[in-house]
């Protein structure tokens, strides 16, 4: 996700104008959970705490635990051990998005008596995931982390349910080849010791927003359920046209433009003589003038000015300026941060 994550945590990147981790907290709150431990790293600690505060906006009580080094998901459980002892809990990675939330799964885990439960999703290439293997009766019998020869196409999502027997498991395992304590190994340890590990297969979509294309696809999926509406303080002139589900925030100005939803437009944005196509989110205080953009995420404070070609399937970071250059001779003039990517036709 660099360079987008050089100035903030990945979990705070927006999907449909809302940080990814906000969807996670909404899911947790909807499941009836009120006590939350958020694991943060040294680079993300300040930004995450400043954004989430004490969690009261979601009816939650958030405690923060600092993990000095990224030593694996099982190590995260060790770091939060004092809060988890004696509890049944959900471990939910902060960059995961799940269509239908976790309420049904949390209820099932509360009733099925299992010691752990994993959520699985069908993927085309499971080699980049923890992958489930099954016995002849369809029961879970093994978990393999990033296998070269996957036992199935059912991958683990970043959402796990545990009772406190997982605390024994995370202390029993050893670091993997990448020097991390793998949660996959801890769950496998539970199975090897005779504990009950249940599984559920997702029917709706799930996204791990770990790459730019994942973030864009998540934006597209979330916007499919967008409910349109124009704030009373927004200005949409008579020469503009809004089609489909278009959500227009307060203080927005739209002049001589066509907006074809689903599109969400953040507060105090300005759009003039432009076309905003489907599956686009414009962050607060963004500006689009004499330009076309579709199927993209334009973040807070970004400006698209007189761009000579349509922008499509793009991530535009905070306060980025994209504009036409009238220099002679005709040439591309770029100012790009580290690890940027540019595609030219």
WOVENPE-V250715 format. One record per backbone hydrogen bond with DSSP energy under -1.0 kcal/mol. NH is the residue of the N-H (numbers start at 1). CO is the residue of the C=O. Records with the same first field share a line. If there is no record, write none. Layout:
NH: CO / CO
This chain:
4: 1
6: 3
12: 9
13: 10
15: 18
18: 15
20: 13
21: 11
22: 19
23: 20
24: 20
25: 21
26: 22
27: 23
28: 24
29: 25
30: 26
31: 27
32: 29
33: 28
36: 61
38: 63
40: 65
45: 41
48: 44
49: 45
50: 46
51: 47
52: 48
53: 49
55: 52
58: 55
59: 56
60: 55
61: 34
62: 54
63: 36
65: 38
67: 40
71: 69
74: 181
76: 72
77: 73
78: 74
79: 75
80: 76
81: 78
83: 80
85: 81
87: 84
89: 162
91: 160
93: 158
96: 93
97: 207
99: 205
106: 102
107: 103
108: 104
109: 105
110: 106
112: 108
115: 196
116: 196
117: 161
118: 198
119: 159
120: 200
121: 155
123: 153
129: 126
131: 144
132: 154
133: 142
135: 139
138: 135
141: 133
142: 133
144: 131
146: 129
155: 121
156: 130
157: 119
160: 91
161: 117
162: 89
163: 115
166: 163
167: 164
169: 165
170: 166
172: 168
173: 169
176: 180
179: 176
181: 71
186: 182
187: 183
188: 184
189: 185
190: 186
191: 187
192: 188
193: 189
194: 191
195: 190
198: 116
200: 118
202: 120
207: 97
209: 95
210: 208
215: 211
216: 212
217: 213
218: 214
219: 215
220: 216
221: 217
222: 218
223: 219
225: 222
226: 223
229: 246
231: 248
234: 231
235: 252
237: 254
240: 237
241: 257
243: 259
247: 263
248: 229
249: 265
252: 249
253: 269
254: 235
255: 271
258: 274
259: 241
260: 276
261: 243
263: 245
264: 280
265: 247
266: 282
268: 250
269: 266
270: 286
271: 253
272: 288
273: 255
275: 291
276: 258
277: 293
279: 262
280: 262
281: 296
282: 264
283: 298
285: 267
286: 283
287: 302
288: 270
289: 304
290: 272
293: 275
294: 311
295: 278
297: 314
298: 281
299: 316
301: 284
302: 299
303: 320
304: 287
305: 322
306: 289
311: 292
313: 294
316: 297
319: 300
320: 317
322: 303
324: 305
340: 337
